[in-house]
Amino acid sequence: MRSVHTSIRRLGNKKIAGANKESYPPEECFDQEFIKEVERSIQDVKGGKGTKYDSLEDLFASYEK
């Protein structure tokens, strides 16, 4: 006779179709202006225009100001 606990555990480990695959909405769902703004901000940070903090405390201190 099987234990109820093992059957629950096996049910929890059961693969669900598509659960492990990363899925993203199609690009058409997003506003094109929003996409351009995000790409611009990524390039700004890569170009050194982002604000860098030495520690997490410094980051929180800047929010409190």
Secondary structure, DSSP 4 states (H G I P E B T S, - for coil): ---HHHHHHHHHT---TTSSS-----GGGS-HHHHHHHHHHHHHHHTT-S---SSHHHHHHHHH-
